[in-house]
C-alpha cells in the first residue's frame, strides 16, 4: 500500500484555506494566488537581506523583492531604525511635515523633469491622477497606452493591460464601463507607426501618451533604439503630453530612472515602489505649468488622507539617500551574471529560452523567439514557466509566480546567491527534459 506523501507546505496551505474564507481568492493581489503556476501560495513570515522564510520554515533566495521596491533588500538595519524613530513620533497627522518637502526635493534632484511633485499612496493613484491632469491641461480626453503595459487598475488603463491582468488572462475587466475605456487608445510597444496611425485616426483628440520607458509588466522588454525619442518627437509636434510610468524603472534603471539612461525628458512622471522603501507610496510630477493645475494651486482635484505620511516619507528618504554608484555597479554585475547564466543553462539542456534584462531586472521567457512587444511576450510557454517555478521553489529559490513579471535583484544579493540560483536552474532544467 502506497503511503500518501506529505505536503512540504502544510502551514501555508492551512493559512491559505483560512484566507480563502474571508479574502477573494485568498489574497489581496491576484498574482500572489499562484494560479498561473499551479501551486498553493506560500505565506511569508519574515525576510532579511535577500532571504525570505515561509510559514513552514523554508528559506528562499528572493527575486520578487516586494515586486521591486526593496532595492536595498529586506529590513535593512538603517531603514528599520529610521522607521522606529519616526513611528515613535507619530504615524500619521493629516497635516504637512518637513519630511514631504525633503523627499520631494530629493526626487526632483534625481529626476529634474519633476519640477513639482505630489505624493500619493500607490502607483495606481499616481497614474490615474496624472491622466486627469493631462486631460485638463490639453483639453483633450483621449489617451494612448501600449499593449502589455500595466499602469495600475484605474478603469481607463485596464485595456490590454499587463502584470496580473495578463497573468490571469483578463486583459480587460468586467465592471469597467465602456464609457471609461472608450477614450483609451492602444498602440503596439516599440512600434511608432502604430502610434502615428492612432493619432491620424483621432486628430487633435489625444491629450497624453502613457508608456513604461522600460516595459516591466509583460516581463522585461527594453525599448528599441529610437522608440522613446520618437515618442518625444511626436508629442512635441502634436501638443501631446508624454507621461513616463517609472513605477518600476524609477531609481532601478539608474538613480535618475530610465529618463536619465535614455536622455528623454517627459512632461509628467509617475513613481512608486522604491520611494516608499517598501511602504505604500506613489508620486506624480513634472513641468511646473502642468502641475500648477493640481488643487489647491489649481482646479484639478486630488487628495489623500495618508498622502505624504511620515512613515512612507522616512522610508523613501532613507532608500533614496542610500543609492550610490557602487550599488548600481553591483546590481548590474549580478543582473548580467543571472541573465547570462539562465540562458546558458537553458541552452545546455535544450530548453527554448529568451532572457531579457535591464540592470537589476531580469525576465526569462520560455520561447525560442525574441521578445520585443506584447504579442511576442504572450507567445511564451506559461506551462513551462510554471514547471520551472515549482522546481526552483523546491530548490530554495523564490522567483515571481508569473511568466510576465520581472525578477528583481537587490543590494543584499551576493554572487553566491546568484551561483546557487543558477545551480537550481540547471538542476530544474535537467529534471524537466
C-alpha positions in Angstrom: 0.0 0.0 0.0 1.4 3.4 -1.1 1.7 6.0 1.7 0.3 9.4 0.9 3.1 11.9 0.6 3.0 14.8 2.9 2.9 18.4 1.7 6.1 20.5 2.1 3.9 23.4 2.9 1.2 22.4 5.4 1.2 25.6 7.3 0.9 27.8 4.2 -1.9 25.5 2.9 -3.8 25.9 6.2 -3.3 29.7 6.2 -4.5 29.9 2.6 -7.6 27.9 3.4 -8.5 30.3 6.2 -7.7 33.3 3.9 -9.9 32.0 1.2 -12.9 32.0 3.5 -12.6 35.8 4.0 -10.5 37.3 1.2 -11.5 37.0 -2.5 -9.3 34.2 -3.9 -7.5 34.1 -0.6 -5.2 37.0 -1.4 -5.2 40.8 -1.7 -3.4 41.0 -5.0 -4.1 38.4 -7.8 -0.6 37.2 -8.8 0.0 36.1 -5.2 -2.6 33.4 -5.6 -0.1 31.3 -7.6 -2.8 30.3 -10.0 -0.6 30.9 -13.0 2.0 28.4 -11.7 -0.4 25.7 -10.5 0.5 25.9 -6.8 -0.7 27.0 -3.4 0.7 30.4 -2.4 3.4 30.5 0.2 2.7 32.6 3.3 5.8 34.6 4.2 6.7 35.0 7.8 9.9 37.1 7.6 12.6 38.5 5.4 16.2 39.7 5.9 18.6 40.8 3.2 18.0 38.6 0.1 16.3 35.8 2.0 12.7 35.2 2.9 11.2 32.4 5.1 7.8 30.9 4.7 5.3 29.9 7.4 6.7 26.3 7.3 10.2 27.4 8.0 11.6 27.0 4.4 14.1 29.7 3.3 14.4 31.1 -0.2 16.6 33.4 -2.2 14.0 36.1 -3.0 13.8 37.5 -6.5 10.4 39.1 -6.0 11.6 41.8 -3.6 8.0 43.0 -3.0 7.8 43.5 -6.8 10.7 45.8 -7.0 10.9 48.4 -4.2 13.4 46.6 -2.0 16.5 47.7 -3.8 18.4 47.5 -0.5 17.0 44.1 0.5 14.6 43.1 3.2 14.6 45.0 6.5 18.0 46.8 6.2 19.0 47.9 9.7 19.3 51.6 8.9 15.8 51.7 7.5 14.3 49.7 10.4 15.9 52.1 12.9 14.7 55.2 11.0 11.1 53.8 10.8 11.1 53.0 14.5 12.1 56.6 15.4 9.5 58.0 13.0 6.7 55.8 14.4 7.6 56.9 17.9 6.9 60.5 16.9 3.6 59.6 15.3 2.4 57.5 12.3 0.1 60.0 10.6 -1.1 63.5 11.1 -3.2 64.5 8.1 -1.1 67.7 8.2 2.1 68.8 6.4 5.5 67.7 7.7 9.0 68.7 6.7 9.6 65.1 5.5 7.4 65.6 2.5 9.4 68.6 1.3 12.7 66.9 1.8 11.7 63.8 -0.1 10.2 65.9 -2.9 13.4 67.8 -3.2 15.4 64.6 -3.3 13.1 63.2 -6.1 13.4 66.4 -8.1 17.2 66.4 -7.7 17.4 62.9 -9.1 14.8 63.5 -11.8 15.0 67.2 -12.9 12.0 66.8 -15.2 9.8 66.6 -12.0 9.7 70.4 -11.2 6.7 69.9 -8.9 5.8 66.7 -7.1 2.6 65.4 -5.5 2.8 62.3 -3.2 0.0 59.7 -3.2 -0.3 56.2 -1.8 0.2 53.9 -4.8 1.3 53.7 -8.4 -2.4 53.3 -9.5 -3.3 56.6 -7.8 -0.3 58.3 -9.4 -1.2 57.2 -12.9 -4.9 58.0 -12.6 -4.1 61.4 -11.2 -1.6 62.1 -14.0 -4.3 61.2 -16.6 -6.7 63.7 -15.1 -4.1 66.5 -15.0 -3.1 65.7 -18.6 -6.7 65.9 -19.8 -7.2 69.2 -18.0 -4.0 70.7 -19.4 -4.6 69.7 -23.0 -8.4 69.9 -23.0 -8.4 66.5 -24.8 -10.0 63.4 -23.5 -8.2 60.6 -25.3 -5.0 58.9 -24.1 -2.7 56.4 -25.7 -1.2 53.4 -23.9 0.7 50.3 -25.1 -0.3 46.7 -25.2 1.1 44.8 -22.2 2.0 47.9 -20.2 0.2 48.0 -16.9 -0.5 51.4 -15.3 -2.5 50.3 -12.3 -6.1 49.2 -12.0 -7.9 52.5 -12.7 -10.7 52.0 -15.3 -9.0 53.9 -18.1 -5.9 51.7 -18.0 -7.5 48.2 -17.8 -7.3 47.9 -21.6 -4.8 45.4 -23.0 -3.0 45.6 -19.6 0.0 43.6 -18.4 1.0 42.4 -15.0 -1.7 40.5 -13.1 -4.3 41.1 -15.7 -2.0 39.4 -18.3 -1.1 36.6 -15.9 -4.7 35.7 -15.3 -5.7 36.1 -18.9 -8.0 39.0 -18.2 -6.5 41.9 -20.1 -9.8 43.8 -19.8 -12.0 43.7 -16.7 -15.7 43.3 -16.1 -17.0 46.3 -14.2 -15.1 48.8 -16.4 -17.8 50.9 -18.2 -17.5 51.2 -21.9 -17.6 54.9 -21.5 -14.5 54.8 -19.2 -12.5 52.8 -21.7 -13.6 54.3 -25.0 -11.1 57.2 -24.7 -8.2 54.8 -24.2 -6.4 54.0 -27.5 -4.0 51.1 -27.6 -0.7 51.1 -29.6 1.9 48.4 -30.0 5.0 48.7 -27.8 8.2 49.5 -29.8 6.1 50.4 -32.8 6.0 54.2 -33.7 3.9 53.5 -36.8 1.1 52.2 -34.6 1.1 55.4 -32.7 1.0 57.5 -35.8 -2.0 55.6 -37.1 -3.9 56.2 -33.9 -3.2 59.9 -34.0 -4.1 60.1 -37.6 -7.5 58.5 -36.9 -8.1 60.8 -33.9 -6.7 64.2 -35.0 -6.1 66.6 -32.1 -8.1 64.4 -29.7 -5.2 62.7 -27.8 -4.0 64.5 -24.6 -1.3 62.2 -23.4 0.7 59.1 -24.3 1.5 56.9 -21.3 4.4 54.5 -21.6 6.7 52.4 -19.4 10.1 53.5 -20.8 11.3 50.1 -20.0 8.3 47.7 -20.1 8.2 45.7 -16.9 4.7 44.3 -16.7 4.7 41.9 -19.6 8.1 40.8 -18.3 11.1 43.0 -19.0 11.0 44.4 -22.6 13.5 47.2 -23.2 12.7 49.9 -25.8 14.1 49.6 -29.3 16.6 52.2 -30.4 14.7 55.4 -31.3 11.4 54.4 -29.8 11.3 56.8 -26.8 13.0 59.5 -28.9 10.2 59.1 -31.5 7.5 59.4 -28.8 9.1 62.6 -27.5 9.2 64.0 -31.1 5.6 63.0 -31.8 4.3 64.5 -28.5 6.1 67.8 -29.0 4.9 68.0 -32.6 1.2 67.4 -31.8 0.9 69.1 -28.4 0.5 65.8 -26.5 1.9 65.2 -23.0 4.4 62.4 -22.8 4.0 60.6 -19.5 6.6 58.1 -18.3 5.4 55.4 -15.9 8.6 54.8 -13.9 6.9 52.9 -11.1 9.3 50.0 -11.9 12.1 51.7 -13.7 12.4 54.7 -11.5 15.6 54.5 -9.4 16.2 50.9 -10.7 17.3 51.6 -14.2 19.5 54.4 -12.7 19.4 56.9 -9.9 17.6 59.2 -12.3 15.4 56.5 -13.8 15.0 55.4 -17.4 14.7 59.0 -18.4 18.3 59.6 -17.3 19.5 56.4 -19.1 17.9 57.4 -22.4 18.2 61.1 -22.1 14.5 61.8 -22.7 12.6 64.4 -20.7 8.9 63.5 -20.2 6.2 66.1 -19.4 5.0 64.1 -16.4 6.5 61.1 -14.5 4.7 58.6 -12.2 6.6 56.9 -9.5 6.0 54.3 -6.7 7.8 51.3 -5.2 11.2 52.5 -4.2 10.3 55.9 -3.0 8.4 54.2 -0.2 11.3 51.9 0.7 8.7 49.0 0.9 5.9 51.1 2.4 2.8 52.2 0.3 3.6 55.3 -1.7 3.4 56.8 -5.1 4.1 60.2 -6.7 3.4 62.1 -9.9 5.0 65.2 -11.1 6.5 67.1 -13.9 6.6 70.6 -15.5 5.6 73.3 -13.2 3.0 74.8 -15.5 1.2 71.5 -15.8 1.4 70.7 -12.1 0.0 74.2 -11.2 -3.4 72.8 -12.2 -3.4 70.4 -9.2 -5.5 71.5 -6.2 -5.1 73.6 -4.2 -3.0 75.6 -6.7 -5.4 74.9 -9.5 -8.8 73.3 -10.2 -7.9 69.7 -10.8 -8.9 68.0 -7.6 -6.9 65.2 -6.0 -6.5 64.4 -2.3 -5.5 61.7 0.1 -5.6 61.5 3.9 -2.4 59.4 4.1 -0.6 61.0 1.3 2.9 62.0 2.4 2.5 60.2 5.7 5.7 60.4 7.8 6.5 56.6 7.8 6.4 56.4 4.0 8.4 59.6 3.6 11.0 58.4 6.1 11.4 55.1 4.3 11.7 57.0 0.9 14.3 59.3 2.2 16.4 56.5 3.6 16.1 54.5 0.5 17.0 57.3 -2.0 19.8 58.6 0.2 21.4 55.2 0.2 21.5 54.9 -3.6 25.1 55.0 -4.9 27.2 54.3 -8.0 28.7 51.3 -6.2 25.2 49.9 -5.6 24.3 50.2 -9.3 27.6 48.6 -10.4 26.9 45.7 -8.0 23.3 45.3 -9.4 24.5 45.5 -13.0 27.1 42.8 -12.4 24.7 40.4 -10.7 22.0 41.1 -13.3 24.3 40.3 -16.2 25.5 37.1 -14.4 21.9 35.9 -13.7 20.7 36.6 -17.2 23.7 35.0 -18.9 23.7 32.0 -16.6 20.0 31.3 -17.1 20.4 31.5 -20.9 23.5 29.2 -20.8 21.7 26.7 -18.5 18.7 26.5 -20.8 20.9 26.2 -23.9 22.8 23.2 -22.4 19.6 21.4 -21.7 17.8 22.2 -24.9 15.2 24.5 -23.3 13.8 27.3 -25.5 14.5 30.4 -23.5 14.9 34.1 -24.2 16.3 36.2 -21.3 15.5 39.9 -21.3 17.3 42.1 -18.8 17.9 45.7 -17.9 20.2 46.4 -15.0 18.8 44.8 -11.9 15.6 43.4 -13.5 15.5 40.1 -15.5 12.9 38.0 -17.2 13.4 34.5 -18.6 10.8 34.0 -21.3 10.1 30.4 -22.3 10.1 30.9 -26.0 12.6 30.5 -28.9 11.7 33.9 -30.4 13.0 37.3 -29.3 10.5 39.2 -27.0 10.1 42.8 -28.1 6.4 43.5 -27.5 3.1 42.2 -26.1 2.5 39.7 -28.9 5.9 38.1 -28.6 5.7 38.1 -24.8 2.3 36.5 -24.8 3.6 33.6 -27.0 5.8 32.4 -24.1 5.0 28.9 -22.8 3.4 29.6 -19.5 3.1 25.9 -18.6 6.9 25.5 -19.0 7.4 28.5 -16.8 5.0 27.1 -14.1 7.0 23.8 -14.0 10.3 25.8 -13.8 8.9 27.9 -11.0 7.9 24.9 -9.0 11.3 23.3 -9.5 13.1 26.4 -8.4 10.9 26.7 -5.3 11.7 23.2 -4.2 15.4 24.1 -4.6 15.2 27.2 -2.4 14.7 30.0 -4.9 11.6 32.2 -5.0 11.1 33.7 -8.5 7.9 35.6 -9.4 4.9 33.3 -9.7 4.2 34.5 -13.2 5.9 34.3 -16.6 5.1 38.0 -17.2 6.9 39.7 -14.3 10.5 40.8 -13.7 13.0 39.1 -11.3 14.3 41.9 -9.0 17.8 42.0 -7.6 18.8 44.0 -4.6 22.0 45.2 -2.9 21.6 42.4 -0.4 22.0 39.7 -3.1 25.5 38.2 -3.4 27.5 36.4 -6.1 27.0 33.3 -4.0 23.2 33.8 -4.2 23.4 34.0 -8.0 25.5 30.9 -8.3 23.1 29.0 -6.0 20.2 30.2 -8.2 21.9 29.1 -11.4 22.7 25.7 -10.0 19.0 25.4 -9.1 18.1 26.4 -12.6 20.5 23.8 -14.1 19.1 21.1 -11.9 15.5 22.1 -12.7 16.1 22.2 -16.5 17.9 18.8 -16.3 15.0 17.1 -14.5 12.4 18.6 -16.8 13.9 17.2 -20.0 
